[in-house]
Amino acid sequence: MKQFYGEKTFGLIDCNNFYVSCERLFRPDLANKPVVVLSNNDGCIIARSNEVKKLGISMGAPYFKHKALIRKYNVTVFSSNYPLYGDISQRVMDVLMQMEPEVEVYSIDEAFITFPKGKYLDLENYAGFLKNTVQRDTGIPVSIGFGPTKTLAKIATWFAKKKSSTDSTFVMNDQHHLETLLAGVDVSDIWGIGRRYADRLKKQGVHTALALIQCNDTWIKKQLTIAGLRTVMELRGIPCISLEKAPPVKKSIGTSRSFGQPVHALSALQEAVATYTTQAAFKLRSRGLKASIIHVFIRTNSFRKEQAQYCNSKTLTLSESSSHTATLIKAALTSLKAIYQPGYHYQKAGILLSGLVPENYEQLHLFNAPDPSSISLMEAVDTINKRWGRDTIQSGAVGLIRDWCHRQLEKSPAYTTRWSELPIVKAAPPETFSVA
């Protein structure tokens, strides 16, 4: 096996059971105890501790189907708390960026790093040092894998999670035979091979990563396209996917949620759509973008077969690209009125902003001059909301009571993003001594 020290090397840092780890960070009493985190509206299980995985509860399983098992084994349940998870994720990434000059934030709980060709490192010791530093500075446990390509680093991290004897680190070097490792990796577990392609490969008799790299390149390209061929080259140890130091430009920004209870009235739908549009408009501005197309959809609950079903959507093209909240809300509500039908039990609504352009892009209208005050207004609103909380200043269209909001019955406090919910450490009472 080729020695990888001294060659260009990629590493993947993956936070273990990230949402669960964030909750345990402020609940140390839950260490080594079963914990799950639920999706929006407390519908599905989206994060599981290792103890829950051993119970056979699968990722994405409906919560209501496992309530009896969860009660039987005293599993602690949390509603999703995305502001908390996002803040903890940023802290983890900050630690990595302080230690390494080349970091790609791949997702909320994963990041790639790379070392240039010719740099000598004892990767096994460095992986342990990196892991211990992240856990010491953030409290979040991570698994780390190193390999000569990003795809092999991903597989190395998979081995780090599966093989407890490796102390959550795994390095692909001359001590580990590559073919032996790939023989134990199912094609469905390969980064970049989706379920549809995995099923196609298995029908052709290709079940493992080892079998895949032994296939003819022309056949691979025909079955998996050129992107799949790049993945196979990576599995062979040939780097084809470089580190992305800047996130790719988004093509669309959307927000959608299921309601906490069925919605009938147009007024409630209007509040929901206005709320989602406000959130999407903030994302637009934070990325320095404007949108020229807005897509609105509503639908009933397709699982309730006894109820009348309805689903519809409408796309509206703006006369000028915009990131102004009021402008986007007006367009969204116009689309909503066009598709709303009374008499249905609506279960979900959402909006999608597309046709994104840089904020300095100006397509001027023939009769309307741009209003510079609208830009200043949005900057002021965003500054205040960042300082004092997302909903400190908001449009009246979003409503006040919001009975339609999704359920979060088990949500933990905003430990790190809201002053009123900061954790308080209470000092132990002083010891008392009796004098004889």
N, C-alpha and C positions, 0 to 999 in steps of 0.2 A: 504494500500500500504506500502511496506517495506521502512523503512527509510534508505537512502543510505549514509548519512553522517557517517563517521567512517569506512565504507566498502571501498574496493578498487574502485576507481572512475576514469573514463576516460573522457577526454575532447577533443573536436575537434575545432580548430581555422581555420576558412574558410574566406579568403579574399573576400570581396564583389565585384562582377563584376571586377575581378582583373585587366585584361588588360585595361579596361576603367578607373579604379581607377589610374593606373600608368600614363595614358595620362593626366588625370585631375590633377595629382599632380603638373605638370608643366604648366597647363592651368587652373588656378583657375576660369577663366571667364566661364568655361564650367560646373561649379557646377549646379546641378538641371536642366541641359539641355540635350537633347537627343544626345547620342554618340554611335557609333558602331566601332568595330575593325574588319578588314578583314583578311582572311587567306593569305597564300603565293599566290602570283600572283593576289592578290585582287579579289579572286574568290568568297568566301563565307563569311558570317557574323559569326564570332566566339566569339564575346563578345558584350553584349548589356547593356546599362544603363537601369535603371528601367523605365525611360521615354519611351525608345524604346520598351521595353516589353509590355507596355500598348498600343502601336500602333498595336500589333498583329504580329510583325516580329519575326519569330521563329529562334532558334539557328540553325546554319548550312545552313540557307537559301541562295540561290544564290544571289549575290549582284545585278546583272543586273535586276532581277525580281522585285526588290524593289526600284529601282532608283527614280521612279516617286514619291513614297510615301516619300522617304528620302528627296527629294528636297522640297516637299510640306510642311514638318514639320521642315525644316532647321536642319536636323540631321547632326552633324559633323562626318566626316568619317576619320579614320586613317588606314593606312596599318600596318600590324603587325611589331612590333619592339622587337624581342625576346631578343637581348642583354640587352635592357633596362629592360624588364620584369624579366629576370633572375637576374639582379643585384638588383632590388628592392625586389624580392623574398628572396634573400640571406640576405638582411637587416632585413626583417620581421623575418626570422628564427633566426637570431643572437639575436634579442631582446627576442624572446621566450626562447632561450637557456640560456640567462643571468638570466632569471626569474625562469626557471624550470630545474631540473637536468635530467629529463627523457622526451625527445622529439623525436618523430618520424616524419621526414619530409616525408609526404605521397605523395605530388605532389607540383607543382610550387606554388600553392596558398592554400595548406592545410597542417596542422600538427596536430598530436595527442600528448596529454600529459597524464600523469597518476599520481595519488596520491596513496601511499601505504595504505594498510589496517591499520586502527587504527589512521590515521592522521585526526584530526578534522579541518574542514574548513567551513566557511560560503560561500558556493559555489556561491550563487547569488551575494553577494557583491564582491567576488573574480573575478567572470566572468566580472563584470563591470570594476573592476580595471585593469584586463588583457586587456580588449578591449580598454580602454582609454589610457593605456600605449603604446600599439602597434600603435595606431593612432597618439599619441603625438610624438613618436620617429621616425615614418616612414611616416606618412601622409596617410596611407592606412587604410580604414575602414574594420572591420572584424565582423563576426558573430561567437558566441561561444555557444556550447552546451555541457552539462555534463550529463553523465549517467553511470550506473554500468558496461556497456560493450562498446566496440568500436562501435558496430552496433547501439546501443541505443544512443550513443553520436552523431553519424551521423544523426540519426533521430531528436535528440534534436536540432542540428544545422539547420536542415531543418525547424523545427518549429520556430527557432529564425529568420530565413529569411522571413517566411511567415507571422508571427504575429508581425506587426509593434509595437504593444503595449508593447512588451517585451524588447524594446530597443536593439534588435539584440543579446540578450542572452536568453538562456532557460536551465533550470535545471530540470531534472527528479528526483523528491524526493517525500516525502509523501503528498505534496500539489497537486500533479498531478497524477491522477489515470492512471496507465499504460494501462489498457484495453481500457479506453476511448480515449487515445492518439492513440494507434495502430489501433483503428477502423477508424481513419481518414487518415491512410496512405495506399495508393495504393501499391499493391505488386510490381509494376514496379518501385516504388520509394525506394525500400529497397536496401541498399548497399549490393552487392554480388548477387543479383537476376537480371540476364540479361534479355534482351527483349524476347529471345526464351523461357526461363523458365517462365517468367511472362505470356506469351501467353498460355503456357501449363497449368499453374495454373488456369487461368481464364476460360479455357475450362472445367476445373474440378470443377468450381464453387467457387474457392478461389480467392477473389478479394481484400482483405485487409490483412494487417499484423496481425490483430487480428484473422481473420479466419485461417491464416497460422499457428499460434502458437497453435491453438486448434486441429490441425490435428495429426493423429497418427504418431509416429516416424518412424515406418517401412514404411508407405506410403510416408512420406517425403523423406526418404533415397532413395526409389525407383524412385521418381519423380525428385529429385534434387541432388542425389548422397550424399556422406558423407560431402562434402563441404557445400551443402545446409542445411543439418541437423545442422552443426555447426552454420550457420547463424540463424536458428530458435532457437537454444539454447541461442544464444546471445540475441535474441528478448525477450526471457523469463527471461532475467536478469542473465544468467549464463555465465561468461567470458570463451570464447573458443579461442579467437584470441588475442595473446599477442602483446605488443608493440615491434616493430622492431627498435632497436637502430642503426643498420647498414643496409644500403640498400642491397637488395639481389644481388648476383652476376649476371651480365647480361649474357645471352646466345648468344646474337647477337647485333651488332651495325650497323645501317643503315642510309643512307642519300638519299633522293630523292626529286625532285622538278619538278613542271610543268614549262614549258618554257614560257617566256613572249610573244613569237610569235612562229609559227610553224618552226621547224628545218628540213632542207633537207640534208645538207652536213654532211659527215662523220667527217670532221674537227671540226665542231661545237659540234657534239655529243662527240667527244673525249675531247674537252675542258670541257664540262659539267661533264662527267664521271670522269675526272681527278680532277676536283674541289670537287666533292662529295667524292671521295676517300681520298683526302687530309683532308677534314673535319672529316671523319670517322677515319682516322689514328690518328689524334690529340686526338679524344675521346678515342681511344684505349690506347694511352700512358698516358693520364690523369687518367685512371683507372688502370694503371699498368698491361695491358693485351697485348697479341699478338693474331693474327688471323691465322688460317691455311686454311680457306675456304673463297673464295670471289665469290659472286653471282652478276651478272650484268643483268639489264633488260632495255628494251626500248619499248615504245608503242606509237601508234597514238591516236587521240582523238576519243573515241568510240561514243561520242555524235554527231559527224559530219558524219551522215549516208551517205551523198553524196560523201564522200571521201573514197578511198581505205583504208582498215584497216589492220594493222599488229601489232603483239605483239610477242616478243620472249625474251628468257633469256638464260644465260649460267652460269654454276657453274664450278669453277676451284679450285682444291686442290693444295695448295702450297707444295713444297718439304720440306720446313721448315716454321714453324710458324714465323710470323714477324709483327712488327709494324712500319717498315721503310717505309716512304711515297713513295719513288721512287720504291721500290719493289712491293708495292701494286698497284701503278699506272700502272706499266708495266703489271702486271697480269690482271688488269681490262681492259686495252686497248686491250690486246690479246683476251679477251672474247668478247669485243665489236665488233672487226673486224669480229669475227666468226658469229655474228648474224645480223650485219647491212645489210640492203637491200636498194638500191637506189630507188628513185621514190615515197617515202612516206612522208607525213607531220607528223613528230614526235612531240608529245606533252609532253612527259615525259620520264625521264630516272632516274635510281637509282642504288645504290649498297648496298649490305648487306654483312657484315663481320661476320662469324660464326666460330665454332671450336675454341672458345676463351680459352686461357690458361694463367696462370700467367706469367709475363714478365721474371721471373727467371727460367722458365721452358725451358730447352734446349733439343731439339731433333736434335742431330748433324747429319750433312750430311756426307756420306762416303768420298766424295772427296773435299768438301768445308769446310774450317775452319771458325768459326765465326769471324766477323770483328768488333772488339771493337770500332773502329773509327766511325762506323755507329750509334752506340748508343750515342756517344758524339755529333755527328753532329745533331741528332734529339733533344737532350737536349738543344743544343745551339739555334736551330731554334725556339723551343717552348718558350724558355726564352725570346728571342727577340720579338716574336709575342705577347706574353702576355704583354710585357712592352710597345710596340709601336703600337699594333694593329694586328689583325689576319692575314692580307695579307702583312705585311711588308716584309717578305721573303717567297717566294712561288716557286713552280716548274714552269718551262717554259711551261709545258704541259697544264696548266690551261688557257693560253692565256692572252691577255691584254684588248681587246675591249669587248668581251663577249656580243654580241648582243642577245644571247639566254637567258640571265638572266631574272628571273621572274620580273613582274612589281611590283613596290611599289611606286605608284604615290602619295600616301598621307602619307608617312612615316615621323614620327616625328624625331627630332634630337636625337643623342646618348647623352642625357643629362648627364649621369653619367659614361660613359665608353670611352669617347673620349675628349681629352683636347680641341680640336678646337670647340667642340659643347657644352661645359659647359654653363649652363644658366648664364646670366649676370644680376646682380641686379643693376639697375641704381638709384642713389640717387636722391631724389626730389630736384629741384632747390631751393636755399635759398630764403627765403621770403625777399622782399624788402620793406623798409619803407621810406616814404617821411617825410622829416623834414620841419615843417612849418616855 
